[in-house]
Amino acid sequence: MAHMCLQDAITSHGFMVNLGFNQSIDNQNPKILKLNILFAGKPNTIEIQVIVIEEFVKHMEVMHRARPYKKKIINTSQSNGSMFIAFVIGFIENITFYEDRNFGGRCYECSSDCADLHSYFSRCNSLRVHNGCWMLYEHPNYKGHQYYLRKGEYPDYQQWMGYNDSIRSCRMIPEHRGSFKIRLYEKVDFAGQMMDFTEDCPNVYDRFHYNDIHSCNVQDGHWIFYEEPNYRGRQYYLRPGEYRRYSDWGASSPRIGSFRRVDYI
């Protein structure tokens, strides 16, 4: 899928723009962003009202990161020499897979969950996470080794702590706004010692006094378990819900050394 940047969207409708624009919030409607954009070769400025699906105020900085989006023209009107254009914007989280190291070879861009990637590339030795947080899986249907990735560039699979160059499925982690809470249990089926956490934990034994976690209840937010302390070793993605035994989160043993929240900030 090809994505247009803000400049492309505006120039495609007859405007040549300079992206060195000023921006301000409309006090009457905080979801309207006003951009004063200079016409190329003309001293006039125009004001673009951008109406956003997501809560744009919290993510103002994305406009400067050329985040991909999909747009729809709602209306245009002209008043006192100024042109007003309304765009509906829905931001797209996406990731690009490359068969070779250093972003070489055949590539594939994905913007949603995919249970089987094998038809798009035969191996994955590098990738770029353009936006969002993602889980990658060694095998189709979200099986095998799991890898948690944030926005950034990964020139080889060691950079995401990969065990090999096999990536066969991927899942976009939804953005969570609000509090985080997870409850850990010493034994299966929510038995034994129990402890609640609301923050990242680099060393489970120091806090919980157990290395083995046999069950848990994710009450708020999304979390990543790590087999070793300090966020190392095998990784496991946990969505809100009940996990009665360690196999429910894809592990082959109950050993958990650390865990952290999936935080977009």
C-alpha positions in Angstrom: 0.0 0.0 0.0 1.4 3.4 -0.9 1.0 6.1 1.6 0.9 9.9 1.0 2.6 12.5 3.2 0.8 15.7 4.2 2.6 17.6 1.4 1.5 15.1 -1.2 -2.1 15.3 0.0 -2.2 19.1 -0.4 -0.3 19.3 -3.6 -2.5 16.7 -5.2 -5.3 19.2 -4.9 -3.5 22.0 -6.6 -1.5 23.5 -3.8 2.3 23.8 -3.7 3.3 24.1 -0.1 6.3 24.7 2.1 6.3 22.3 5.0 7.9 24.9 7.3 4.4 25.7 8.6 3.1 27.1 11.8 0.5 25.3 13.8 -1.9 26.3 16.5 -4.8 24.7 18.4 -8.4 25.9 17.9 -9.5 26.7 21.5 -13.1 26.1 20.6 -12.4 22.6 19.2 -9.1 21.1 20.4 -9.3 18.4 17.7 -8.9 21.0 14.9 -5.3 21.8 14.0 -4.8 25.0 12.1 -1.8 25.1 9.8 -0.6 28.3 8.1 1.0 27.0 4.9 2.8 29.3 2.4 1.9 29.1 -1.2 5.0 28.6 -3.4 5.7 31.8 -5.2 2.9 33.7 -3.5 2.9 35.8 -0.4 -0.5 34.6 0.8 -1.0 32.0 3.4 -3.8 29.5 3.8 -5.3 27.9 6.8 -5.8 24.2 6.8 -8.2 22.8 9.3 -7.3 19.2 10.0 -10.1 17.2 11.8 -8.6 14.1 13.3 -10.1 10.8 14.1 -7.6 10.0 16.9 -6.9 12.4 19.8 -4.5 14.6 17.9 -3.6 16.9 20.7 -1.6 14.2 22.5 0.2 13.3 19.3 1.0 16.7 17.8 4.6 15.8 17.2 3.7 13.1 14.6 3.1 15.8 12.0 6.8 16.5 12.1 7.7 12.8 11.8 5.9 12.4 8.4 3.7 9.7 9.9 1.8 7.9 7.2 -2.0 8.4 7.1 -5.1 7.9 5.0 -7.1 11.0 4.2 -10.5 12.0 2.9 -11.5 15.5 1.7 -14.7 16.6 3.4 -15.2 20.1 2.1 -13.5 23.2 0.7 -14.6 26.7 1.0 -13.2 30.1 0.3 -13.6 33.2 2.4 -11.7 36.5 2.5 -9.1 35.2 0.1 -8.3 32.2 2.4 -8.9 28.6 1.4 -10.2 26.2 4.0 -9.8 22.4 3.5 -11.0 19.8 5.9 -9.2 16.4 6.0 -10.2 13.4 8.0 -7.0 11.7 9.1 -6.6 8.1 10.4 -3.0 7.3 11.3 -1.6 4.0 10.1 0.8 1.9 12.1 3.1 0.0 9.7 6.2 -2.1 9.5 8.5 -3.0 6.6 10.2 -6.4 6.4 13.4 -6.9 4.4 14.8 -10.3 3.3 18.5 -9.2 3.6 20.5 -7.3 6.2 20.7 -3.6 6.2 17.4 -3.2 4.5 18.3 -5.0 1.3 16.5 -7.5 -0.9 12.8 -8.0 -1.4 10.7 -6.1 1.1 7.1 -6.1 2.3 5.1 -3.4 4.1 2.4 -4.5 6.6 -0.1 -2.3 8.4 -2.2 -4.9 10.3 -2.1 -8.3 11.9 -1.1 -11.1 9.6 -1.3 -14.8 10.6 0.9 -16.0 7.7 3.6 -13.9 6.1 5.4 -16.7 4.2 3.9 -15.7 0.8 5.4 -12.2 1.0 9.1 -13.0 1.9 11.1 -16.1 2.5 13.3 -14.8 5.3 13.6 -11.6 7.4 17.1 -10.2 8.2 16.2 -6.5 8.8 13.1 -4.4 9.3 11.9 -0.9 10.0 9.1 -0.2 12.4 7.7 3.1 11.1 5.0 3.5 13.8 3.5 1.7 16.7 4.5 -1.3 18.7 4.5 -4.8 17.2 5.0 -8.5 18.1 6.7 -10.7 15.6 6.5 -14.5 15.6 8.8 -17.2 14.4 6.0 -19.4 13.0 2.6 -18.8 11.4 -0.5 -18.2 13.5 1.5 -16.4 16.2 3.5 -19.3 17.3 7.2 -19.9 18.1 9.6 -17.3 19.4 8.1 -13.9 20.0 9.8 -10.5 19.5 8.6 -7.2 20.8 9.6 -4.2 18.7 9.0 -0.5 19.0 9.5 2.3 16.4 13.0 2.2 15.0 15.4 0.6 12.5 16.7 -3.0 13.0 19.5 -3.7 10.4 19.8 -7.4 11.4 17.8 -9.9 13.4 20.2 -9.8 16.4 18.9 -6.2 17.0 15.5 -7.6 18.0 17.1 -10.5 19.9 16.1 -12.9 17.2 17.1 -16.5 17.2 17.0 -16.9 13.4 15.8 -15.1 10.3 12.3 -16.7 10.4 9.4 -14.3 10.8 6.1 -15.9 9.8 3.4 -13.8 11.5 3.0 -10.4 13.2 0.6 -8.6 15.4 0.1 -4.9 16.0 -0.2 -4.0 19.7 -3.1 -1.6 20.3 -2.2 1.6 22.0 -3.5 1.6 25.6 -4.4 4.9 27.4 -4.9 4.6 31.1 -3.5 2.7 34.0 -1.6 -0.6 33.9 -2.2 -3.6 36.3 -1.1 -7.2 36.3 -1.5 -9.8 39.0 1.0 -12.6 39.3 0.5 -16.0 41.0 3.0 -18.5 42.2 0.9 -21.6 41.1 -1.5 -22.5 38.3 -5.1 -21.5 38.3 -4.5 -18.4 40.3 -3.3 -20.2 43.4 -0.4 -19.6 45.9 1.3 -16.4 46.6 -0.1 -13.4 44.7 1.2 -9.9 43.9 -0.1 -6.9 41.9 2.2 -4.7 39.7 1.4 -1.4 38.0 5.0 -0.6 36.8 7.8 -2.3 34.9 9.8 -4.9 36.8 13.5 -5.5 35.8 13.9 -8.3 38.3 11.0 -10.5 39.3 12.8 -12.4 42.0 13.8 -9.2 43.9 10.1 -8.1 44.1 8.1 -11.4 44.1 10.7 -13.7 45.6 9.9 -16.4 43.0 11.4 -17.0 39.6 8.5 -19.1 38.4 5.2 -17.5 37.5 2.5 -20.2 36.8 -0.5 -18.0 36.2 -1.5 -14.3 36.0 -4.4 -12.0 35.4 -3.7 -9.0 33.1 -6.3 -6.4 34.3 -5.2 -3.3 32.5 -2.9 -2.6 29.6 -0.6 -4.8 27.5 2.6 -6.4 28.9 5.7 -8.3 27.8 7.2 -11.1 29.9 10.9 -11.9 29.6 12.6 -15.1 30.6 15.6 -13.4 32.1 16.1 -10.3 34.3 16.6 -6.9 32.8 14.4 -7.6 29.8 16.5 -10.3 28.2 15.8 -13.8 26.9 12.6 -15.2 25.4 9.6 -12.8 25.2 5.9 -13.3 25.6 3.1 -10.9 24.8 0.1 -10.7 27.2 -3.1 -8.9 26.4 -5.8 -8.2 29.0 -7.3 -11.5 30.2 -6.7 -14.5 32.4 -3.8 -16.9 31.9 -4.3 -20.0 34.0 -0.9 -21.6 33.2 2.3 -20.5 31.5 1.5 -22.3 28.3 -1.4 -19.8 27.8 1.1 -17.1 27.0 3.2 -19.4 24.8 5.9 -20.4 27.2 7.4 -23.8 27.6 8.4 -23.1 31.2 7.2 -20.9 34.0 10.4 -19.0 34.4 10.0 -15.2 34.2 12.9 -12.9 35.1 11.4 -9.5 34.2 8.4 -7.8 32.6 7.4 -4.4 31.2 4.4 -2.5 30.0 3.8 -1.8 26.3 3.9 2.0 26.6 3.7 4.2 23.4 5.1 7.2 25.2 
